[in-house]
C-alpha cells in the first residue's frame, strides 16, 4: 500500500505535463469551500480516451462519454449539502465539497483518493507517510462514493489507511460488508446478497428454471455472479450459460464479446430469461445490437441500470421483450426537482461538468428527445468551444424537464441519505467541539460516530447495521410502453426481512400473471401427477417426467418426488394428483348377492314353518311318528330356523355384537340339530342292527335327552370359551389397495376350527350310523336320506375350507352364508321333504295298515332270503361238520344278521297286529 501511494504521488507530480491536467486543481470537477470538506466520486464520463492499448507515460487521459445520469448524481450531492447548510442542523458550521470524476476507471478514482488523503492546509498536495495517522489531518473528512463496486473497493483500501469514512450510494458488492477488509466503508443501499436473493425468488415464483447470466469481468460482476448462483441453486433455478464481458469500454475486445454473447443467446432457444449484471454503457451496447438481431427475451435488470433513462430511450427498445428490474427504494425528491429547475441561478464558476453539459446540450438541441442523451455522449468525445455563460443562459433550460427526465429517483435518494448521514454524524460530533476550526476532529473519530448515528430524510429514520449497510429494500419495476414512450412502472416492493414481494395493486398482479405465461425451462414442465426423473444432464433442471406410481401422488408442478398416501386410510391410482379416501366396504343389505342370500334364508324359514304346519296337522300318522315324534321334529325345525336366521348377522355393517352372535348362534343351533339327527340314527341302528343279546346294555346307552344335552353342551362350552378368551371383533382390513373391508375378525382361528370340527365329528358319527341302517323299508326309512344329507354337509364344508382361505374382500361372509345354506337346506330337504312328500302325495301309504303291510312285505322278503341262505348254510355246515365238527357249534352260536332282522320284524308285525294302537316307535322300543 505504501508503494502504491508513492507511485501515485509521483504520478500526480507529473500532472503538470498532462494535456488535460496541468495542476491538481484542474483535476477537480466541482468544488465549494466549507469548514468541513466532504469528498465526492462520480463517474461523470464513461471512459478515458487512450491513444493506444498500452500507455507509455503515467498520465491521466482525457475523459469522454458524458453521462447525464452520473452528472445528476453529483448535483444531488451538492443539493443535499446545500440543504444541510441552509438548515439549523449544524448551526454555523458549513459543509464544503470536492467532487471528482472517476471516468469509470479505478486509476482516476485512486488519483482522486490520493488527493483526499493529502495533508490539509499544506502548500503542496502531498501524502505524508506515518506509522500512526491518529493525529493526521487530511484534506477531507469523509468521502461519498463511488458508484461502481470495483472502484469503491480500490478507494476503500486506500481510505482504510486513515480510517476515513466512505459512504457509497450505489456499490452493492457483498464483499464490501466485510468489516475486516473494509472497516471504513458504509453504504446507503442493500448488499447484493439481498438483490440476488430477490432475483432468484422472483424467477422461481414465475416458474422459470433455465436462465442465462451476463456480467462483467470485474470484482462486482464476479461476486454478483457467485452470489446469484448460490441463491439460484437454493431456489432450484439452473444457469444454462454465463457470459462475461470486459469491464471497461476502453477494452478493444468488448464488441467481439458482445457479439459472442448474442450468438449464445440465440443458440440457447429454450432460455427466455436473462439476468444482467452490467454497467449502463455495457447494457446500451448490448441492447443496441440485440435489437438489430431481433432478440426477444425477458431481461432481469440489476439496480445498476434498471432505471437508466439512457437505456430506456434506446429506439425500438420495446422489441427486446420485457424488462423487469430491481431498484433502490425511492424517497422524496421534490426539492431536488426544484433545484434542477433553478440550476442556472446557482453559482457555476467551479462546476466544470455543468459547463460541459451546457455546451453539449447546445450542440444537440435539435436532436429528438429520446436520442438526446446519446448525442451528448457522442459529442463529448470531440472538442467543443463555446461561450459558456451564454450557453448556460440560452440553451440549458430551453427544455428544463430534460434533466429531471434522466433522474433515477432511487439513486438520488441514496445520495441524499449518504449526505444526511454525514451531516447528522458531524452534528453529534460537533456538539462539544468548535468545528469551524479545520482540526476539530480526525476522520476516524467521525467514523466511530457515523457507524452508530440515527438520521432522517425528513420522513423516516435510518441507521447502519453491523455490516455498515442500510437495508432499505427494493422496488420491483417493469418497463412498460405508455402513450408511445417506454416508462418505468413500479410493480411491487421487496421486503428484505421476510423475503416476500408486496404487490401494490390489481394491475400489478395481472402483469405478474403475464410474466408467468412465458416459459424458460430446460425440460417440459411436469404436471401434477408426475415427478421429475434425472437424466444424464449435469443440471437438475433437465429431466424427464414420469407418472407417480400407485398410492403416490403429486399436487404441484415439477415435484422432485411423489408423496406417499396413508395406506391405512387413503389410496391413489397411477399419475394421481391427490389421495382418495378409501371406501369402506362390507356385505351391504343393498348388495344383489346379499339380497339373493337373504331371500334364500327367508325361503328356508318359510319351508320350516310350512313343514311345522304339515307335521302339526298330521301328528298321528305313521310318518310323523316314525320321524321321532313331535318334540324331536320341532326341535330340529327350530334349529333349522335359527340356522337360516343366523345368516342375517353376516350381512350389513359389522358390529361387535353381530360378530360374536353369528358364529355362536350357528354353532350351537347346528350342533343341536345334528345331535337330534344322531339320536335318530342311533335309534335306527339300535332297532335293526345290533345283537339282541346286548339289549340290556343298549337300553342303558340309549338316553336321547342326555345325549342331546351333552353333545350340545360341549359346543356351548367351546363357544363360551371362545367368547371369553378370544372373542370375534370388528376389524378394518386395509390390505386391499383402494378399499377398507370392514369385517369380523374371528379372534381365534383355533376356536373357530374347533367349533366347526366338533360339528363335523358329530356329523360323521351320524353318517356312520345312518349308513348302517340305509336298507330299511323305503317309505319309512330315514337312514339313507340322513346319509345323503350328511354327504351334502361334508361336501359343502370340505369345499368351504379352501374357498374361505383364499377369498378376501367384502364377499367373504357370503361364502360362509352359502355353505350354511347348502348344509342347512341339504339336511332339511333330506330329513323332512321325503316325509312331507309321503304325507301330501301318498296319503294311502301313510296309514297303520299300509305301514304294517310294508313291514310285513319287507320281513317276508327278508325271511325268504334267510331261508335260502339257511339251506346253503346247512349244506355247507354238513360238509364242514364231517371235516371239522367244531364248526357246527360256531354256526349255531352266531346266527346271521338277516335271521335276526327277520325275527325282529316278525315280532313287530305280531305286536302291531295284537295292538294297533301301539306306534312303530314303541314296537322298536319293545324289541330292544
Buried (B, 14 or more C-beta within 10 A) or exposed (E): EEEEBEEBBEBBEEBEEBEBBEEBEEBBBBBBEBBBBBBBBBBBBBBBBEEEEEEEEBBBBBBBBBBBBBBBBBBBBBBBBBBBBEEEBBEEBBBBBBBBBBBBBBBBBBBBBBBBBBBEEEEEBBBEEEEEBEEBBBBBBBBBBBBBBBBBBBBBBBBBBBBBBBBBBBBBBBBBBEBEEBBBBBBBBBBBBBBBBBBBBBBBEBBBBBBBBBBBBBBBBBBBBBBBBEBBEEBBBBBBBBBBBBBBBBBEEBEEBBEEBBEBBEEBEEBBBBBBBBBBBBBBBBBBBBBEEEBEBBBBBBBBBBBBBBBBBBEEBBEBBBBBBBBBBBBBBEEBBEBBBEBBEEEBEBBBBBBBBBBBBBBBBEBEEBBBBBBBBBBBBEEEEBEBEEBBEBBBBEEEEBBEBBBBBBBBBBBBBBBBBBBBBBBBBBEEEEBEEBEBBBBBBBBBBBBEBEBEBEEEEBEBEEBBBBBBBBBBBBBBEEEEEBEBEBBBBBEBEEEEBEBEEEEBEEBBEEBEEBBBBBBEEBBBBBBBEEEEEEBBBBBEBEBBBBBBBBEEBBBEEBBBBEEEEBBBBEBBBEBEEBEEBBBEEEBEBBEEBBEBBBEBBEBBEEBBEBBEEBEEBBBBBBBBBBEBBEBBBBBBBBBBBBBBBBBBEBBEEBBBBBBBBBBBBBBBBBBBBBBBBBBBBBBBBBEEEEEEEBEEEBEBEEBBBEBBBBBBEBBEEBBEEBBBBBBBBBEBEBBBBBBBBBBBEEBBEBBBEBBBEBBBBBBEBBBBBBBBBEBBBBBBBBBBBBBBBBEBBEBBEEEBEEBEBBBBBBBBBBBBBBBBBBBBBBBBBBBBEBBEEEEEBBEBEBBBEBBBEBBBEBBEBBEEEBEEBEEEBEEBBEEEEEBEEEBEEEBBBBBBBBBBBBBBBEBBEEEEEBBBBBBBBEBB
